[in-house]
Amino acid sequence: MKGLRKLSTWWKGTTVPSFSPFWFTSEPQDTMAVRGGLALLNCSAHSDSAVARVEWKKDGTFMTLASDERRKVLADGSLLISQVVHSKHNKPDEGTYQCVATIDNLGSISSRVARLSVAGI
């Protein structure tokens, strides 16, 4: 009985974090873009407890978008490429993309991987 009392006392002073569901409401889909045109890869995450921070990976590596004038993350988490670049030897926008949503102290979730293909007209 003495051990049970210690456990009871320990439990009263401990806060147990509650589970908070966290999911994608929109994920990127395979997309065909036109050279020089716009490309939009959708991504949006939802949680009842906090707002998710969305980052993007291209070909498996996190993108650095802070100083990128052509590519930016929109308020909902989607990735907008304003002028798709594509030439015979330079294809920086073509590839696979994945969004990663993070909520501090809760964790991260990764979307499906989507392919962006570019038609050079």
N, C-alpha and C positions, 0 to 999 in steps of 0.2 A: 504494500500500500504506500510505503514511503516513496518508492520510485515513481508511482503514479502521481503523487502529489507534486513532485519536482517537475514532471512533464506538464502537468496542468498549469503550474506557475510559469514555466518557460513559454508555453503557448500564449498565455494572456499578454505577455510583453512583446510578442513578435507580430509584426505586420506582414501579412501575406499579400503579395501583389495579385491583383485580380486580372483575369484574362481579358484582353481587349482584341476583338476581331480586327483584322487588317487585311485588305484585299485590293486587287485591281478592279476598277470599274471599266477600264479600257486598256487594251494592250496593243502594241504595234503589229501591223499586218504586212505581209510581203507587198511591196509597192514598186511600181514602174514610174520613173520620172523622166522628164525631157531635159536634155542639156540646156542650161541657161534658165530653166524654169524653177518653180517651187516644188519642194517635197515636204510632206507633213507626215510624221510618224506619231501616232496617237499614244498617249500613256496617261493614265490617271489612277491614283490610288485613294482609298478611303479608309478611315478609322474613326470610331466614335470618340476616341480619347485625344487625338492630336492631329496636326497637319503633317503630312509626309513630305520629306525633301526628296526630289527626284533627280537622279543623275543618269547619264547615258553611257553605254559602252558601244564602241565600234570595233568589230572584229575581236571581241573579247577583252579590250582594254578601255579603261575609263577615259572619256574625252575631257579635254580641258577647253571649256567654252568661254571663259571669262573675257578673253581678248579676241574672240572670233566674231568678226562682223557678219559673216554669212550664216552662221548656225547659232540658234539660241533656244533655250528651254522656255516655253510659254508658261503662263501662270498655272495652267491645269496639269503641267508636267510633260506635255507633248513637245516634240523636237521639230523645229521649223528650219529648213535649209532654204534660204532666200534665192540663191542662184547656184543651181547644181553645176558642178565642174566635172567635165568629162572629155578627155581627148585620148588619142591612141596610146600615149605614154603616161598620162596623168589622170588617174581615176580616184581622187581622194574621197569622193562621196559614196561611191559604189561599195557595197559590202554588207555585213550583217550588223544589226543594231539590236540592243536590248536595254530596257530601262530598269533601274534599280531604285526602289522606293525605300526610304529609311525613316524610322521614327526613333529618336533617341530614347534609350532605356527600354525599348520594345524590340527592336531588331530591324532587319531588312528583308524584302522580298524581291525576287527577280522575275521579270516578265518572260514571255516566250521570246525566242529569237526570230527576228524578221529580216528578210533580205531586201535591200534597196538596189534595184537594177536601173541602169540609165540607158535611155535610147538616144544616141547621138544623131540628131537630124541635121 
